[in-house]
Amino acid sequence: MAKKQLVETTINGEPVEFLCEPRQSLLESLRDILGLTGSKEGCLTGDCGACTVLVDDRPVCSCLMLGVEARGKKITTVEGLAEGTKLHPLQQKFLEDASLQCGICTPGFLMSAKSLLDRNPNPTEAEIRYALAGNLCRCTGYDKIVRAVMDAAKVIQAR
């Protein structure tokens, strides 16, 4: 068993310190050490996108990043989207547009879409589909998800 490493980082706007083994993924660190279970374990190979978080505002499959690599980074998980009890427009539109079913893929889609809308608040449908290409869903089909992102973009633009 390797000696645990101290990681000091910022998660969802709060400074956080945790100990993890050098081999532990960021996904394991978030879920098992910090209790942030919103990011889902899917494939563990970076193919499904269910574990997507934002690292310094860029989407990253947390199953492919080591927890120790989070040192000094800004991490945003799906738990960090809402402001208190007020859902982020993406979350609200996913509900309103019935863009989710089982929920395993939803956090990854939300985080990838957030990254896109932060960079491009008025994306085309093609840009949305491209940004979400690394996220897989077995239940819903993608049209409702794309529609929810387009609807959320309108709400964000109107702010």
C-alpha positions as CSV (number, residue, x, y, z in Angstrom):
1,M,0.0,0.0,0.0
2,A,1.5,3.3,-1.1
3,K,1.7,6.3,1.2
4,K,-1.3,8.6,0.9
5,Q,-0.7,12.0,-0.6
6,L,-2.2,15.3,0.6
7,V,-4.2,17.1,-2.1
8,E,-5.2,20.7,-1.6
9,T,-7.6,21.9,-4.3
10,T,-10.8,23.8,-4.8
11,I,-14.0,21.8,-5.4
12,N,-17.2,23.6,-6.2
13,G,-15.8,26.9,-5.1
14,E,-14.6,25.7,-1.7
15,P,-11.0,24.9,-0.6
16,V,-10.7,21.2,0.1
17,E,-7.9,19.0,1.5
18,F,-8.0,15.2,1.3
19,L,-5.6,12.2,1.4
20,C,-5.6,9.7,-1.4
21,E,-3.3,7.0,-2.7
22,P,-1.2,7.9,-5.7
23,R,-3.1,5.3,-7.8
24,Q,-6.6,6.5,-7.0
25,S,-8.5,8.2,-9.7
26,L,-10.1,11.6,-9.2
27,L,-13.5,9.8,-9.5
28,E,-12.6,7.5,-6.6
29,S,-11.4,10.4,-4.6
30,L,-14.6,12.4,-5.2
31,R,-17.0,9.6,-4.6
32,D,-15.2,7.5,-1.9
33,I,-13.2,10.0,0.0
34,L,-15.2,13.2,-0.3
35,G,-18.7,11.8,-0.6
36,L,-19.5,13.7,-3.8
37,T,-21.4,10.9,-5.6
38,G,-22.9,12.9,-8.4
39,S,-20.2,11.9,-10.8
40,K,-21.0,8.4,-11.9
41,E,-18.8,5.4,-12.5
42,G,-19.5,4.1,-16.0
43,C,-16.8,2.5,-18.1
44,L,-13.7,3.5,-16.2
45,T,-11.9,3.9,-19.5
46,G,-13.0,7.4,-20.5
47,D,-15.4,6.2,-23.2
48,C,-18.8,7.0,-21.7
49,G,-18.4,10.4,-20.1
50,A,-20.6,9.6,-17.0
51,C,-17.8,10.8,-14.7
52,T,-17.2,14.1,-16.4
53,V,-16.2,17.0,-14.2
54,L,-14.7,20.4,-15.0
55,V,-11.0,20.8,-14.2
56,D,-10.0,24.4,-14.5
57,D,-13.3,24.9,-16.5
58,R,-12.5,22.1,-19.0
59,P,-14.4,18.8,-19.2
60,V,-12.4,15.8,-18.0
61,C,-13.3,12.2,-17.5
62,S,-12.5,11.9,-13.8
63,C,-11.9,8.2,-14.1
64,L,-8.8,9.0,-16.2
65,M,-7.3,11.6,-13.9
66,L,-5.5,10.7,-10.7
67,G,-6.7,12.4,-7.5
68,V,-3.2,13.7,-6.9
69,E,-3.4,15.5,-10.2
70,A,-6.2,17.7,-8.7
71,R,-3.6,19.4,-6.5
72,G,-4.0,23.2,-7.1
73,K,-6.8,22.8,-9.6
74,K,-10.3,24.2,-9.7
75,I,-12.7,21.2,-9.8
76,T,-16.5,21.6,-10.5
77,T,-18.7,18.6,-10.1
78,V,-22.4,18.3,-10.8
79,E,-23.1,19.1,-7.1
80,G,-21.6,22.6,-7.8
81,L,-24.1,23.5,-10.6
82,A,-27.0,24.6,-8.5
83,E,-26.9,27.7,-6.4
84,G,-28.4,26.6,-3.1
85,T,-31.8,25.2,-3.9
86,K,-32.0,27.0,-7.3
87,L,-31.2,24.7,-10.2
88,H,-28.8,25.7,-12.9
89,P,-30.7,26.4,-16.2
90,L,-29.2,23.2,-17.6
91,Q,-30.6,21.1,-14.8
92,Q,-34.0,22.8,-15.0
93,K,-34.2,22.3,-18.8
94,F,-33.1,18.6,-18.5
95,L,-36.1,18.1,-16.2
96,E,-38.5,20.2,-18.2
97,D,-37.5,18.6,-21.5
98,A,-37.5,15.0,-20.1
99,S,-33.9,14.7,-21.1
100,L,-33.0,12.0,-18.6
101,Q,-34.2,8.5,-17.7
102,C,-31.9,6.3,-15.6
103,G,-29.6,9.2,-14.7
104,I,-26.2,7.5,-15.0
105,C,-25.1,9.7,-17.9
106,T,-26.9,12.9,-16.8
107,P,-24.1,14.4,-14.6
108,G,-21.6,14.0,-17.4
109,F,-23.9,15.5,-20.0
110,L,-24.6,18.4,-17.7
111,M,-20.9,19.1,-17.1
112,S,-20.0,18.9,-20.8
113,A,-22.9,21.2,-21.7
114,K,-21.9,23.7,-18.9
115,S,-18.3,23.8,-20.3
116,L,-19.7,24.5,-23.8
117,L,-22.1,27.2,-22.7
118,D,-19.4,28.9,-20.6
119,R,-17.3,29.1,-23.7
120,N,-20.1,29.7,-26.3
121,P,-23.4,30.9,-24.9
122,N,-25.1,30.7,-28.3
123,P,-24.1,27.3,-29.8
124,T,-25.5,25.8,-32.9
125,E,-27.1,22.4,-32.8
126,A,-24.0,21.0,-34.5
127,E,-21.7,22.6,-31.9
128,I,-23.8,21.1,-29.1
129,R,-23.7,17.7,-30.6
130,Y,-19.9,17.9,-31.1
131,A,-19.4,19.1,-27.4
132,L,-21.5,16.2,-26.2
133,A,-19.9,13.6,-28.4
134,G,-17.9,12.1,-25.6
135,N,-21.0,11.4,-23.5
136,L,-23.0,8.2,-24.1
137,C,-26.6,7.5,-23.2
138,R,-28.3,4.1,-23.5
139,C,-31.8,5.3,-22.5
140,T,-33.0,8.6,-23.9
141,G,-31.6,9.2,-27.3
142,Y,-29.9,12.5,-27.9
143,D,-32.5,14.8,-29.3
144,K,-34.1,15.7,-26.0
145,I,-30.6,16.3,-24.5
146,V,-29.6,18.6,-27.3
147,R,-33.0,20.4,-27.0
148,A,-32.4,20.9,-23.3
149,V,-29.0,22.4,-23.9
150,M,-30.4,24.8,-26.6
151,D,-33.3,25.8,-24.2
152,A,-30.8,26.4,-21.4
153,A,-28.6,28.5,-23.7
154,K,-31.7,30.8,-24.3
155,V,-32.3,31.2,-20.6
156,I,-28.6,32.0,-19.9
157,Q,-28.5,34.5,-22.7
158,A,-31.6,36.3,-21.3
159,R,-30.0,36.8,-17.9
